[in-house]
Amino acid sequence: MRPDPLEIRSRLEAQFPGASIEVIDDSHLHAGHAGASGGAGHYTVRIRWSGFAGHLPLARHRLVYHAVNDWIPHRIHALSIHAAA
């Protein structure tokens, strides 16, 4: 079962205190997709956090993935990340 965007946001807020975070459930755009058939969701995350300063984009994405890693691939199938300092 896919998480509610608020669950994802809560996880990210705990990992990135003071960050500006937006989580969008894009699952409806992927209906019929093989990854969606098991109930896992597709999400877009937009996060701006001062702690990302000095990190390359790949490192920023790894930090975000780490926060929800235990939900991939069973609850989250795809995560589009826009991370800025």
Secondary structure, 3 states (H helix, E strand, C coil): CCCCHHHHHHHHHHHCCCCEEEEEECHHHHCCCHHHCCCCEEEEEEEECHHHCCCCHHHHHHHHHHHHHHHCCCCEEEEEEEEEC
